[in-house]
Structure formats: C-alpha cells, structure tokens
Amino acid sequence: MNASWCIAMIAVSVLTSSGRLHYHAADGARILAMMPIAAKSHWNVVDSVLQTLVARGHHVTAITPFPKKSPVANYTELDMSRLMPSGVSVPWDTVLGECSVHNNLPFLSGRHKDMCRVVYEHDEFWRIIETNKYDLFITELLASSCDAYVSYYLQIPQIVIVSSHVHTWYHHTFGSHMNPAHVSTYHAPFAVPKNFIERMVNTYDYLYSHMVFKWVDRESTVIGRKYFGSDAPDADTLMKNTSLVFINGHHTVDLAKPLLPNFVNIGGIHLVQPKPLPKDIEQYINDSPNGVIFFTLGSVIRLETAPAYLQKAFVGALAEIPQRVLWKYDVPDIGDLPQNVKIGKWFPQRDILEHKNVKLFISHGGMSGIYEAIDSGIPVLGIPLFFDQSHNIANIAHWGAGIMLDHKTLTKDIFLNAIKEMITNYDKYKFKAMELSRRFKDRPNTPKEEVIYWTEYVIKHKGAHHLKTAALKLSWYQYFLIDILITIVLTALVSFSVIFLLLKAIKNRIGNLSKTKKECIKMNFMLVFLNVHFIMTVVYGAQIFAFVPIYGQSHWNVMDAVLQTLVSAGHNVTVITPFIKKEKIENYTQIDSSSYMRRSASAPFNYVVGSDGIEYLIQTHLTSCEVIYKRKDFWTVLESKKYDLFVTQLLGSGCDSYIAYKLQVPMIAVTTSSMQTWLNGEFGNPLITSYTSTLNVAMASPKTFWDRFLNTYDYVHSISQSWWYNRNATVIGRTYFGKDVPDSYELMKKISLIFVNSHFSFNLPRPWMPNLIEIGGIHVIDPKPLPKDIQQFIDDAPEGVIYFSFGSTVKMDSLPAKMQISLQEAFSELPQRILWKYDGEVMENQPNNVMIKKWFPQRDIMAHSKLKLFIYHGGLSGINEAIINQVPILGIPLFSDQPRNIANAVSLGMGLSLDYKTIDKKSILAAAKEIINNKKYKQNVQELYQLFKDRPMSPKALVAYWTDYVIKHNGTKHMNSASNDMIWYQYHQLDVILVIILVSISLLAIALYISIIITCSIVKCVHLKQIKTE
C-alpha cells in the first residue's frame, strides 16, 4: 500500500523523537500556534502571520514541522519535523490518485487528524500548555476540527488561517453559507457558474463536500474526548466558537462574494521583497532577446514521473518557441533537452517573476505562486493538477490574465498553441495582468496590518464574539427556511383543497336548481372565481457631481458628512441639495433645490406612525428625480463640465442612476440607514431571513419559527412593494434621457460602491459584499459649547437630565392626547430634569422640571456628563450619537426602520423599548427608572462604544480611500457579485432544485416499477410452483 502523500501532506509515524524547543522572552500577548500539515506552501502563509505578530511584540509558541535555522526573539518552536515528514517530490500517480476531487477531502481530514494524534501524544506539548498562560490559539483551517480542543482546554479565543480561499466544507461551520448559484466551490474548474450545467455541478460539489466532511470529521470528537476529557463538547460546536478567520484570498482575484465581518482577507501576506538573482540566472534571462518563460508545477510532484505523453508534449513544444525557458525539474538530466531550456531542482521563483524580461509563467496554480505572478503582473498559463488549483487558474482566466489547459488532454500542439497565443498577444494578457496587479495591491490596509489589528482586536475583546453571526444558533433546516417553506406549501395545499371542495359543493347545489337560477348563479360563480383568482395572483482633485433626493435633515447629516470628507480630501464637489450652507466652502458648489422639493419634516403624528416607509421613500425619490430633470439649471450644471464620479443617496428608486449613465461615470450611493431590504438583491448582497432581520421588523434577529416566518413575509412584501412602486423609474429615465436607455434596475446593478450608515457592532454581523462599506457614525462631529440657558438648566440638575426627541419628522404637538398626558405625568414624577424637543410654542400643563424648545443642539447635549437617558424614536443617526456618547436609550419607535433599530439596542442591553400604542404613565416611569437606576444599561452602552469605535480605519478615512479607489479604477466591476447577471430563479437555484426533484421522482418511480416487476415475478413463480405441487 502506497504511503499517503498529497500537496505536502504528513506521513505519520510512531513517536520516535522528542521535540526541540527554543524559548525567548517577549512582551505583548502570549500566542500558541499549531501547524496541522507539513506543507511548505501552507506554512509560508501561516509563518508570515506568526512572524508579523512576533515583529509586533507578541510572544508566539509554534508547534511546527518547519523549525527555523536560527533563533528568533519572542518566537518559541516545538519542532515536529521528525514526526511529520514533509511531502515533496511525490510520484505523479500517487498525488493525482489520492488528491482527486472525490478522494482529497477524506485524505486531508485523515492527515489532519493524524497530526492531532501525534501532537496530543507528545509530552512536550502538554508541558507547554500546562506551564504557560496563553491569550490566543492560532491554527490552520484544513479538513478537521480536532485542533479546536486546544483553545477549549486553554479557555482562550481561537483564530484560524486558510492558506487558500475558504474551503467549501467549512462555510456552514461559521454561518457563512455560500450560494452555489454564483459562488464556485473549492474544487470548481470555473471562476463562476455560467450556465445550468455548471450550476448543477457546483451545487453537487457543494452538497457532496458538506456531507463528506460531516461524515469524516466525526472522529475529531472521538480524538478530542480521548485527550481532553469525555465531557468535552463535540468538535463542530468548538469550531463554531472560532473568533476570526484569516483568508489567503482577495476579492480582486477570487471574485467578489459576501463575507461575514470576522472573515478577513490577507491574500499575499507571504510575499517578500524580491532579492537579486544569482548571477547565472540573471545572465541567462538578460541575454534572451525574446524574453523568458518560467515553468514549474510546484514542489509536490516529481515531474519526471509524469506520463510520457505529457513530458513529450512539454519538451516538443518548448523546443519550438524562440523564448528561453527556466524549467523546474527534479532530475539533472532530460533526454533531448531543447537548447533554449535550462532546468534546475530549485529556482528563486519570486525573484525570477519580478524580472522585466519574463514574459510568461507556466504554473500548476498553487495559491502562493498565483499571488506572486499577480503581484509581478505576469500572465499565467495554467495546468492545474489537484485541490483548488483548477479554481485558481479559472480565476486568472476569468480576469483575462491567463489561459487554463487540462493535463488529461494535453498534447504538444495544444501546449504550443497556448504559449504562442499568449506570447503573440502579449500586450493583451500583460495589460490584464497589470490591471489585476494594481487592483490586488490597492488596499486600505496591508495584509500584515490587517493581521496585527484583528488579532489584537480578538484578544482585546476577549474573543470578539459580537463578530459572529446569529446563523450559528440555527439548525440547517431553520437556516434554509425548510420549515417555513413546508408550512407555506401545506397551507397552500389545504387552502386549495378547501376552495376546491367549496366550489364542488356549489356546483352540485347548482345542479338542483332551475335553468334560470343556474344561469344567474353561473354568472355569480364566474365572478367569485375571478375574484378568488385575482386575490391569489397578486486620488486626485476629482470632479464629483452629487444629488440629494430627499429633503430630510437626518438624511442630509450623513450625506453632507460624506461630501465634506471628499472636499477635505481635495475633490471638487457640485451638489444639488435643499440644504444650503451659509458660508462659502472652497471646492464646494451648491445648487439650491429647497424651493421645489417637499420637506420631510414636522408631519402629524397620525400620518407618520406605523408606516414601513417603502412607498414614501420611493415616491419621494421618484418625485425628486422628475422635479430635478424638468429644470434647465440641472442640465446646465450637468453639461457644464466633465465629471469623474456621481454620488447620490440610496433611498429606494433607481431613477437617479440615469445621471451616472448620462455622464458615463461611476456611481457611489450612500444609505443613511442600514441597507434597505428591498435593494439587497440589486447588489447581490444576501439577506438570509432565517437570521438577518429586515429593515422594517421589530426584532434584532429572528429567534423563533414565527419570527422567521414574519421576517420572510416582510422580505417578500418589501421586494414586491419596491417593484410595484418603482416601475416609474424607467419611465422617468426614458422620458428625460432617451427612449433607448437601459432599464433602471440594470443601471442600479452598476453602482460601484455603497457607503452604509451602520456598523456590525450595533446592526449585528451579516455577510457583506466587498463593495458595501460600513461608515456608521460618520456624521458625528466634535461637540460645541451649549447655549447658556441649556447649559445652566443641565448644570443645575442635581439628579441629571433626560433628553426626549422624536426627531424632525414628527410634530410633537400632534401626539395623541393620552400619550402626551402620560409623558407629562411621568416626567413630572421623575427627579431628573427633561429637555423635550417640542414643536408647539406653548405646552399645556408643562411640568416644572421640563424645558421645551423647537430645536436642541442634540449632539452637544448628548456629550454632557449629566445626561442620564435619551428617550428617542430610534432613527439610526441619533442612535449612533447615543453610542458614541455612551448614553442609554428608552426607545418609542414610530415607523420605518425605527422598531428594528430599537430592537437592536434592547438586544445589546443598552436600553428598553415601549410601544407607542400602549404607552402610559406607569410604563414610562417604570422603564425610565429601570434604565437610570440600573447600572447595567450604562455599562452595556460603554462596552458597545468600545466596539463601535474600534475600527482599522475611521468612517471618513474609509470614504476618502474607497472614493479614490472607485475613481482610480474607473468603477468597481471586479467587486460586483456574479449574481447581478442572473435571473431570480437561477439565483435561488429553482431550476436546479426542480431538476433534482424530477430526477429523484423518476428514479423512485423506476425503482418502484422494477420492484413491482420483481415482486410480481416472484409471486407468479411461487404460484406456479404451488399449482405444480398440487
């Protein structure tokens, strides 16, 4: 039986050698790391992470088969190299056999578990973990959960590193399920499924990978309980406790997909500065008049063991090209070696690829080599062999920077033609490779900076459990809403059955009546039928043009903060806005729209409450577009100069996307709330209703069956409403921009970037596409001194102050009498003073401890140390201010997203909520006293503030960086979801599911038919025997 080898796998043997340790003193956190595979390419990534942390001042103890030749300060090794031999130079057939698509997962899992056993049997391992106190455990994510028991035993957070993109079989573990309709699996030989067959194959591999992993990983729990106690949790549960995942990926290469906030891309972290080449190689490359090709299939496979037809194809094709070739080959001699080919067991790959005379990289598609080629801007000719290599090369081909060949069908002519294609059209492939390289390098933070920040974030916040998704608490059938779908289907079947029986009874009844009555009833019957039927079918100083589609102060505060950030960054902004600044600002031009836009302020209470906001927002948006497009001054401004970017607010309609289309510039949208439910689909951003609440529901996250049912209903209802009300967007666009312009939905999908006024610390973690950037709190400015009367009123309050506001939309003097009296009576009995934003000139029966004004400097009041409580309707801007000033909230949500915002606040323990429909004096008093007298609310909001402010970059820095990014790269098509090009039923895999159901039914029918035939034959045979016997 062959030894198990594969991509530098472990050959596990008995414990014959003790480990070697090097200890060094260190400041900072103490980190224990474990390497589960003796694979050099994997280790390069993991070691880069560990050495980054060591350089930062943390003390790292690593259990590794790759010891360093000389001691490193702050770095301790447990040398496992003698127990975990490195898997290099393995025969071709061994690798491709054990690493085939169907074998590699069991193989990887087996090697991972073998490693766990080797380490857990090691006395030095136990001495290390029992004599030192650690703050964090780091391991590589491979194909088993057996190492999760280390962090469990030490009771510390765990970070995992993926040396490739995330393995398909691990998505469910972290609540980050991928949609196989548009996200290709780990093994897929395509960058994205483009047709039905590819989606079917992708879905099969997705399901197969999960089922196989579930099966093979059962032993991880057995291993864990053997070494860490029989009462230890199962391995899958422990793996779900992982705090953070560092991914050796990047959306510019591996295509954009939604990721949870605890998934951090660090692709290329292993890349080092190139060094001077050895003189002989340097001379060989320099003296090549037609350039050089570098050819390697990695270190795992011994290339001389490749099939004869392949070696013949390689040698024959390379002999016919004018370029010189550097070929990594394990033996020193090849028969009939072409004169233009230089072979070697090892080449300094990174340094060679940086040479300007290298024209092409022929590679198997390992992730490390791919990143080196991308970083150097070198086109790639890929011959993938195993694991994720097909997927990696497919990504390169997708971006136009390379070609993929199949080693199983490779011939000399195919290989030669591919090389000639890429060399002949070198400029095309080189341009795409350089474009990919520029995008790959263009990041707000380097991979090392990301590792430092997020590692310390996890340690600082004791595991950062707030980064985890609520999906981890759901069963698989709850996550996929199977129980909801079954309920809907059963309800529909019962309803149709009842209707059918009812109609049948009516028909029978009609049969007993006279002809005249029959005719009459037939007419009524048809009307009833029609009614029933109807019911059931219902970077430089860029020129930026901006548009504000709603006359609402809270909306403008966020939008203005974005625009002023861009002005401060040196850009020139021209904005159509109803909010005109009194002072002139350099590089900022205002077009006043206040005289012809309807103001969203001071509306009667009964008009506002209970509204979900969708119709209002879309109609407001459409009206604003039409009003603006009718004005000559708009067209004058639009055509007066050349713009580089269009910025607008995302409300609900795509009517303003025609401006970007007209100008032929990228478009950035700003949301002043969290992401609108009805627009997620436009950007390929999933909203999984099993655990992510919609914008209009009064829950932080669905917890019960009925929560999920109502959440799903609101999701469908919101999308339906949006489609219905937004039909006129295209009509408006074609009226003013030409009848041949695209549909507004198509233009919306081309939005380059969305700035979202939220943060995962408050809005709870959910998957985001990389072009959705959270900037929650950007509008919050430094507080200014309070007006003297307000300052005095607060300072003279011995028990502190409560601030009460329903924002600028609702007229406070229009509150129902019962509600207003309840508030007044409750406030009069509180020992605190109250600042009440009130629209009326005079308040009847105003309590002595209450100050009323039509306007208060809310930001400045919130910053006062004597403010004890903020009573508020729940607008997101005000909540962000409360978090930043660490003020608890008593929420009385009225409309739109306010119930959800207050529900989030309550779930995070920073306040309580009251229902405006049932509010009374007693409930107000009880809630206010509870929050003020119970220190936990203040403590919770203080903790939330620490999470809210702890970010790698400030909101303003993010706006400045990503705006420059969009302009620099002329949009961000590479960050858009592949689902944007899909029909809705393809996205939801309905055609694939239908085919699976039909095939399953057909197979069952065939099986049943065969069973019946066999049964009948047996029965007939027995019967005949009985007759003969008689």
PERAHU-V912786 format. One record per residue. N is the residue number from 1. PHI is phi in whole degrees, -180 to 180 (* if undefined). Layout:
<<N/PHI> <N/PHI>>
//
This chain:
<<1/*> <2/-67> <3/-69> <4/-81> <5/-130> <6/-180> <7/36> <8/60> <9/-84> <10/-94> <11/-103> <12/-85> <13/-127> <14/-71> <15/-73> <16/-113> <17/-144> <18/-87> <19/-76> <20/-112> <21/-118> <22/-128> <23/-108> <24/-141> <25/-72> <26/-155> <27/-98> <28/81> <29/-75> <30/-103> <31/-121> <32/-104> <33/-127> <34/-137> <35/-102> <36/-87> <37/-152> <38/-88> <39/-124> <40/-62> <41/-66> <42/-67> <43/-63> <44/-56> <45/-73> <46/-62> <47/-64> <48/-62> <49/-64> <50/-65> <51/-70> <52/-63> <53/-72> <54/-64> <55/-62> <56/-75> <57/113> <58/-84> <59/-100> <60/-110> <61/-110> <62/-116> <63/-94> <64/-147> <65/-87> <66/-121> <67/-70> <68/-85> <69/-72> <70/-132> <71/-62> <72/-123> <73/-59> <74/70> <75/-127> <76/-116> <77/-118> <78/-109> <79/-76> <80/-111> <81/-63> <82/-77> <83/-98> <84/-132> <85/-60> <86/-72> <87/-95> <88/-128> <89/54> <90/-95> <91/-57> <92/-55> <93/-65> <94/-65> <95/-65> <96/-71> <97/-80> <98/-77> <99/-108> <100/-68> <101/-54> <102/-85> <103/-101> <104/-68> <105/-67> <106/-59> <107/-65> <108/-59> <109/-62> <110/-63> <111/-66> <112/-62> <113/-68> <114/-62> <115/-62> <116/-57> <117/-62> <118/-59> <119/-68> <120/-70> <121/-85> <122/-86> <123/-60> <124/-66> <125/-60> <126/-69> <127/-64> <128/-63> <129/-78> <130/-99> <131/-111> <132/-130> <133/-101> <134/-110> <135/-106> <136/-159> <137/-118> <138/-125> <139/-144> <140/-92> <141/-85> <142/-128> <143/-153> <144/-153> <145/-107> <146/-66> <147/-82> <148/-65> <149/-70> <150/-67> <151/-67> <152/-64> <153/-65> <154/-84> <155/57> <156/-133> <157/-66> <158/-127> <159/-115> <160/-116> <161/-117> <162/-108> <163/-80> <164/-128> <165/-76> <166/-64> <167/-64> <168/-53> <169/-74> <170/-103> <171/-56> <172/-66> <173/-60> <174/-104> <175/70> <176/-120> <177/-61> <178/-91> <179/-94> <180/-67> <181/-69> <182/-140> <183/-115> <184/-75> <185/-78> <186/-58> <187/-97> <188/-62> <189/-86> <190/-143> <191/-71> <192/-152> <193/-63> <194/-110> <195/-144> <196/-60> <197/-61> <198/-67> <199/-68> <200/-65> <201/-62> <202/-63> <203/-66> <204/-59> <205/-66> <206/-61> <207/-68> <208/-61> <209/-60> <210/-66> <211/-67> <212/-65> <213/-63> <214/-58> <215/-74> <216/-76> <217/-87> <218/-58> <219/-68> <220/-60> <221/-66> <222/-61> <223/-62> <224/-60> <225/-73> <226/-69> <227/-99> <228/-119> <229/114> <230/-68> <231/-95> <232/-67> <233/-63> <234/-70> <235/-63> <236/-63> <237/-62> <238/-67> <239/-65> <240/-67> <241/-81> <242/-54> <243/-81> <244/-151> <245/-124> <246/-90> <247/-109> <248/-79> <249/-144> <250/-161> <251/-66> <252/-72> <253/-106> <254/-89> <255/63> <256/-74> <257/-148> <258/-69> <259/-130> <260/-72> <261/-66> <262/-94> <263/-107> <264/-120> <265/-78> <266/-131> <267/-53> <268/93> <269/-61> <270/-78> <271/-68> <272/-114> <273/-65> <274/-63> <275/-109> <276/-60> <277/-75> <278/-56> <279/-58> <280/-67> <281/-70> <282/-57> <283/-65> <284/-61> <285/-73> <286/-63> <287/-86> <288/-95> <289/-67> <290/-107> <291/87> <292/-129> <293/-114> <294/-104> <295/-126> <296/-151> <297/-111> <298/85> <299/-103> <300/-75> <301/-96> <302/-79> <303/-67> <304/-69> <305/-93> <306/-66> <307/-53> <308/-58> <309/-63> <310/-72> <311/-62> <312/-65> <313/-65> <314/-61> <315/-63> <316/-63> <317/-70> <318/-65> <319/-68> <320/-102> <321/-107> <322/-79> <323/-78> <324/-80> <325/-128> <326/-100> <327/-119> <328/-75> <329/-139> <330/-77> <331/-107> <332/-77> <333/-142> <334/-127> <335/-63> <336/60> <337/-66> <338/-60> <339/-66> <340/-90> <341/-116> <342/-115> <343/-105> <344/-163> <345/-69> <346/-148> <347/-132> <348/-75> <349/-54> <350/-58> <351/-74> <352/-65> <353/-65> <354/-81> <355/-73> <356/-70> <357/-92> <358/-82> <359/-100> <360/-155> <361/-117> <362/-97> <363/-140> <364/-82> <365/101> <366/-62> <367/-60> <368/-63> <369/-65> <370/-61> <371/-66> <372/-65> <373/-66> <374/-63> <375/-60> <376/-90> <377/70> <378/-105> <379/-62> <380/-124> <381/-105> <382/-100> <383/-127> <384/-67> <385/-119> <386/-158> <387/55> <388/-87> <389/-63> <390/-61> <391/-64> <392/-64> <393/-69> <394/-61> <395/-63> <396/-60> <397/-64> <398/-58> <399/-86> <400/78> <401/-103> <402/-178> <403/-134> <404/-113> <405/-118> <406/-101> <407/-64> <408/-74> <409/-118> <410/-71> <411/-130> <412/-58> <413/-66> <414/-62> <415/-65> <416/-64> <417/-65> <418/-65> <419/-64> <420/-62> <421/-59> <422/-77> <423/-79> <424/-63> <425/-102> <426/-57> <427/-60> <428/-65> <429/-70> <430/-66> <431/-61> <432/-66> <433/-66> <434/-70> <435/-62> <436/-64> <437/-64> <438/-62> <439/-67> <440/-63> <441/-82> <442/-85> <443/-138> <444/-66> <445/-138> <446/-72> <447/-55> <448/-67> <449/-64> <450/-64> <451/-62> <452/-63> <453/-62> <454/-76> <455/-66> <456/-68> <457/-62> <458/-64> <459/-66> <460/-61> <461/-100> <462/54> <463/105> <464/49> <465/-67> <466/-68> <467/-79> <468/-84> <469/-82> <470/-66> <471/-62> <472/-65> <473/-90> <474/-101> <475/-73> <476/-59> <477/-73> <478/-73> <479/-58> <480/-89> <481/60> <482/-62> <483/-66> <484/-66> <485/-63> <486/-63> <487/-61> <488/-63> <489/-63> <490/-64> <491/-62> <492/-63> <493/-63> <494/-64> <495/-62> <496/-65> <497/-64> <498/-63> <499/-62> <500/-61> <501/-65> <502/-65> <503/-66> <504/-65> <505/-65> <506/-64> <507/-62> <508/-63> <509/-65> <510/-63> <511/-61> <512/-96> <513/-101> <514/-69> <515/-61> <516/-62> <517/-65> <518/-61> <519/-61> <520/-62> <521/-71> <522/-60> <523/-63> <524/-65> <525/-61> <526/-64> <527/-63> <528/-62> <529/-62> <530/-63> <531/-65> <532/-63> <533/-62> <534/-63> <535/-62> <536/-86> <537/-110> <538/-62> <539/*> <540/-157> <541/-72> <542/-74> <543/-92> <544/-116> <545/-105> <546/-127> <547/-138> <548/-108> <549/-88> <550/-141> <551/-93> <552/-132> <553/-62> <554/-65> <555/-66> <556/-65> <557/-56> <558/-73> <559/-60> <560/-65> <561/-61> <562/-65> <563/-65> <564/-69> <565/-63> <566/-70> <567/-64> <568/-64> <569/-81> <570/101> <571/-86> <572/-102> <573/-112> <574/-114> <575/-130> <576/-92> <577/-148> <578/-86> <579/-110> <580/-96> <581/-80> <582/-75> <583/-94> <584/-76> <585/-118> <586/-64> <587/68> <588/-132> <589/-112> <590/-111> <591/-113> <592/-75> <593/-113> <594/-65> <595/-78> <596/-128> <597/-118> <598/-76> <599/-80> <600/-95> <601/-156> <602/53> <603/-87> <604/-59> <605/-56> <606/-66> <607/-77> <608/-91> <609/-62> <610/81> <611/-74> <612/-86> <613/87> <614/-65> <615/-61> <616/-62> <617/-65> <618/-68> <619/-65> <620/-62> <621/-63> <622/-62> <623/-63> <624/-62> <625/-59> <626/-65> <627/-62> <628/-68> <629/-67> <630/-79> <631/-92> <632/-68> <633/-65> <634/-63> <635/-67> <636/-63> <637/-65> <638/-62> <639/-100> <640/-81> <641/-152> <642/-94> <643/-102> <644/-109> <645/-160> <646/-118> <647/-123> <648/-143> <649/-94> <650/-87> <651/-107> <652/178> <653/-119> <654/-104> <655/-65> <656/-87> <657/-68> <658/-69> <659/-68> <660/-63> <661/-63> <662/-64> <663/-81> <664/57> <665/-129> <666/-65> <667/-128> <668/-115> <669/-115> <670/-120> <671/-105> <672/-93> <673/-120> <674/-70> <675/-62> <676/-65> <677/-53> <678/-77> <679/-114> <680/-56> <681/-63> <682/-64> <683/-116> <684/66> <685/-99> <686/-72> <687/-120> <688/-84> <689/-72> <690/-72> <691/-142> <692/-109> <693/-74> <694/-75> <695/-69> <696/-106> <697/-94> <698/-90> <699/-152> <700/-72> <701/-156> <702/-60> <703/-118> <704/-122> <705/-58> <706/-70> <707/-60> <708/-68> <709/-65> <710/-64> <711/-65> <712/-66> <713/-59> <714/-65> <715/-61> <716/-65> <717/-62> <718/-63> <719/-65> <720/-63> <721/-62> <722/-60> <723/-62> <724/-66> <725/-76> <726/-94> <727/-60> <728/-75> <729/-61> <730/-69> <731/-60> <732/-62> <733/-59> <734/-76> <735/-70> <736/-105> <737/-119> <738/114> <739/-71> <740/-98> <741/-73> <742/-67> <743/-63> <744/-63> <745/-64> <746/-67> <747/-69> <748/-61> <749/-66> <750/-91> <751/-57> <752/-76> <753/-155> <754/-128> <755/-92> <756/-107> <757/-80> <758/-153> <759/-153> <760/-62> <761/-66> <762/-105> <763/-85> <764/70> <765/-66> <766/-156> <767/-68> <768/-125> <769/-69> <770/-66> <771/-96> <772/-109> <773/-113> <774/-82> <775/-129> <776/-53> <777/95> <778/-62> <779/-81> <780/-78> <781/-105> <782/-64> <783/-68> <784/-109> <785/-59> <786/-76> <787/-56> <788/-58> <789/-66> <790/-71> <791/-58> <792/-66> <793/-60> <794/-75> <795/-60> <796/-87> <797/-94> <798/-64> <799/-101> <800/92> <801/-131> <802/-115> <803/-108> <804/-125> <805/-152> <806/-109> <807/75> <808/-99> <809/-80> <810/-95> <811/-78> <812/-65> <813/-78> <814/-101> <815/-60> <816/-54> <817/-56> <818/-62> <819/-67> <820/-66> <821/-65> <822/-60> <823/-64> <824/-62> <825/-67> <826/-66> <827/-62> <828/-65> <829/-97> <830/-88> <831/-76> <832/-81> <833/-86> <834/-124> <835/-99> <836/-117> <837/-73> <838/-134> <839/-81> <840/-74> <841/-73> <842/-133> <843/-115> <844/-67> <845/57> <846/-66> <847/-62> <848/-66> <849/-93> <850/-114> <851/-109> <852/-112> <853/-153> <854/-71> <855/-146> <856/-126> <857/-75> <858/-55> <859/-58> <860/-74> <861/-66> <862/-61> <863/-84> <864/-74> <865/-66> <866/-91> <867/-75> <868/-99> <869/-157> <870/-117> <871/-95> <872/-153> <873/-83> <874/108> <875/-61> <876/-67> <877/-61> <878/-65> <879/-67> <880/-60> <881/-66> <882/-63> <883/-65> <884/-64> <885/-95> <886/58> <887/-112> <888/-64> <889/-124> <890/-110> <891/-94> <892/-128> <893/-66> <894/-117> <895/-161> <896/54> <897/-86> <898/-63> <899/-57> <900/-69> <901/-61> <902/-68> <903/-61> <904/-62> <905/-60> <906/-66> <907/-64> <908/-91> <909/75> <910/-99> <911/175> <912/-129> <913/-128> <914/-122> <915/-91> <916/-61> <917/-76> <918/-122> <919/-65> <920/-148> <921/-57> <922/-62> <923/-68> <924/-66> <925/-61> <926/-63> <927/-68> <928/-62> <929/-65> <930/-60> <931/-69> <932/-72> <933/-89> <934/-101> <935/-66> <936/-63> <937/-67> <938/-66> <939/-64> <940/-65> <941/-72> <942/-67> <943/-65> <944/-63> <945/-60> <946/-61> <947/-73> <948/-66> <949/-87> <950/-82> <951/-138> <952/-63> <953/-140> <954/-71> <955/-56> <956/-68> <957/-65> <958/-64> <959/-61> <960/-64> <961/-66> <962/-72> <963/-66> <964/-59> <965/-60> <966/-62> <967/-66> <968/-61> <969/-98> <970/53> <971/101> <972/-135> <973/-59> <974/-71> <975/-102> <976/-81> <977/-73> <978/-63> <979/-69> <980/-61> <981/-96> <982/-105> <983/-77> <984/-55> <985/-73> <986/-72> <987/-59> <988/-89> <989/61> <990/-65> <991/-68> <992/-66> <993/-62> <994/-61> <995/-63> <996/-61> <997/-64> <998/-64> <999/-65> <1000/-63> <1001/-63> <1002/-63> <1003/-64> <1004/-64> <1005/-64> <1006/-64> <1007/-61> <1008/-64> <1009/-62> <1010/-64> <1011/-62> <1012/-64> <1013/-60> <1014/-64> <1015/-61> <1016/-62> <1017/-63> <1018/-64> <1019/-62> <1020/-63> <1021/-62> <1022/-62> <1023/-62> <1024/-64> <1025/-63> <1026/-64> <1027/-64> <1028/-64> <1029/-64> <1030/-69>>
//
